[in-house]
Amino acid sequence: MSNDPLLQPFQLRHLTLKNRVMSTSHEPAYSEDGMPKDRYRLYHLEKAKGGIALTMTAGSAIVSQDSPPAFGNLHAYKDEIVPWLKRLADDCHDEGCAVMIQITHLGRRTGWNKEDWLPVLAPSSVREPAHRAFPKTMEDWDIERIVADYAAAAQRMQAAGLDGIEFESYGHLMDGFWSPATNRREDEWGGSLDNRLRFTWRVIDAVRAAVGNDFLVGIRMVADEDMEGGITREEGVEIARRIASSGKFDFINLIRGHIDSDAALSKVIPIQGMASAPHLDFAGEVREATRFPVFHAARISDVATARHAIAAGKLDMVGMTRAHIADPHIVVKTMRGEEHRIRPCVGATYCLDRIYEGGGALCIHNAATGREASVPHAIARSPQPGKRVVVVGAGPAGLEAARVAAERGHDVTVLEAASQAGGQVLLMVKNPRRRDMIGIVDWRLAELERLGVDIRYDTYAEAEDMQALAPDVAIVATGGVPQNPPLKSGDDLVTSSWDIVSGQAKPGETVLLFDDNGNHPGMTAAEMIARAGSKLEIVTPERFFAPDVGGLNHVPYGRFIVEKGVVTTLHSRVVAVRRDGNRLVATLASDYADGWSAERTVDQVVVEHGTAAMEDLYFALKPLSRNLGEVDYKVLTATQRPSSGPSDHLLPAGEKEDTMLFPTRNPDGRFILYRIGDAVASRNIHAGIYDAVRLGIRW
């Protein structure tokens, strides 16, 4: 038996949770037709295999037809969800992991122009900024049918064999009744706290009548909206007390804050550069006030903080949700005494920003999450180990390629031109707010040290150097270099965003930044320019600002734009730059207005246009390689792999997989060659890491 507080069991009425670690409800947007099919199931199953005690599905599953999904929500109002959830629950139960689900009516937190185009509704007609719908005020028949929908949905969850449910009550319909900011009714459903809680009691009574008293029911609730006119701390704690003493609920999953805008949401779900576990002490105060089981999650991303939460009596179950997106095997590694090997959550929040922008959740540096059917979390040893592998470049993609090859049992050497590993990550962390991104590099370096990989720094590799090492596989991960946007003139007058971020160039007194990329690099440079005190204008050809920066990551950028008085100009691009004495004149044009132009006179013009691939080495090696650099994309993308183990089932009898993926075009070539990451084209960290792992597991 372990003495670790985090590994102690917790008794939740009749259910024994084997440890104190859980993944709280969230919607990874892996659903298909509103159902938790294989991708959804395998995502939760991996956490179960990783030792977690409780995985809470959905964020949230919708109980009514007039609550259309906002971001891939499960359809709890359909009977066909039962067999899909049953398979998920059965598989997780086989691993000793409990499964619950969060159910809700989204209320105003969705849009009307989707699914069946039914009106969005809420307790009162108060618009939510984030989803922009103007809701209708609920009528008596709306309340009656939605209460019945909650009960029917709970019955489906019980029929699926889940261990319990929780109601979502922050930013959705239920707490829309609670909050004075969103409930302006003057009937029996508004006014006093008793009236504002009436809908909650109607729902729980209907649910208990439908599922009985033995099925676990909790509530994920806001106990302090932290906003003017909203639920106060005192009133929120009183609501928690009433829920705890009602005898109708089994646990409280606590939230603090409001989520009706990106800025507000970032305080509930903090990103990098924000405080760790900011609401943990408050959760502990609610637990003390209620003497009731309390769960909580909000940027509790490391085992030490989670352990403290339990040991100090602040929580009964600690949610490590984004941390499990980064590494679903946290508990198993902790049990083995390998906390140092846990892949860290670096707070990039790429996962959530993808969800809110309409994509599925992906971890910035774990390409297996959400791809469990085709990419393993634990890299299996190759059936044909011992290949000589040389990786050129020690940025995230190159380090991942080296890690995967070493785990497969190959002999790996990494050549890096710089004196340290990291590539463009070393630029990112020049912004103090993004310093946690170095965890992407540090974790891989630690793994490569464990695996005995030889990393040679200050080594600018040429084709002759590679040939001397006699590789069986050569992987080019040389990254990219900044490139200027197309300019009619003035290429030599502009400053790259890299030079600003690295400190090679100091910001001028007045600066125009032309962001022709729309992602973090330009915005990072803009942030550093503004913080330096420069008068800054950002010019972009886009129709909205920084389109490839998701909503949560946009918040700190939006903050400096407002605080520093930064001017933003949309629909325009810089087409030329010329000198005017000691200053520069930038000529602007627009894709939207033929013949329109304008000029800006500034001290400095900074440009961001992605990177140009450093591909000279690749093309020098190409004629020497067996595959002439070719990768068969049909082979790469058409076949699904198991979650771990070799891929022999993919191969024709007697044929190696690497000869299928890397076709022989030059029989005299001695090695397989391919390139990854920005050495191919300007993309992001996740793309480079995904390149590295999905190619690396195939030979």
Secondary structure, 3 states (H helix, E strand, C coil): CCCCHHHCCEEECCEEECCCEEECCCCCCCCECCECCHHHHHHHHHHHHCCCCEEEEEEEEECCCCCCCCCCCCECCCCCHHHHHHHHHHHHHHCCCEEEEEEECCCCCCCCCCCCCCCCEECCCCCCCCCCCCCEECCHHHHHHHHHHHHHHHHHHHHCCCCEEEEEECCCHHHHHHCCCCCCCCCCCCCCHHHHCHHHHHHHHHHHHHHCCCCEEEEEEECCCCCCCCCCHHHHHHHHHHHHHCCCCCEEEEECCCCCCHHHHHHHCCCCCCCCCCCHHHHHHHHHHHCCCEEECCCCCCHHHHHHHHHCCCCCEEECHHHHHHCCCHHHHHHCCCHHHCCCCCCCCHHHHHHHCCCCCCCCCCCCCCCCCCCCCCCCCCCCCCCEEEEECCCHHHHHHHHHHHHCCCEEEEECCCCCCCCCHHHHCCCHHHHHHHHHHHHHHHHHHHHCCEEECCCCCCHHHHHHHCCCEEEECCCEEECCCCCCECHHHCEEHHHHHHCCCCCCCEEEEEECCCCHHHHHHHHHHHHCCCEEEEECCCCCCCCCCCHHHHHHHHHHHHHCCCEEECCCEEEEEEEECCEEEEEEECCCCCCCEEEEEECEEEEECCEEECCHHHHHHHHHCCCCCCCCHHHHHHCCCCCCCCCHHHCCCCCCHHHHHCCCCCCCCCCEEEECHHHCCCCCHHHHHHHHHHHHCCC
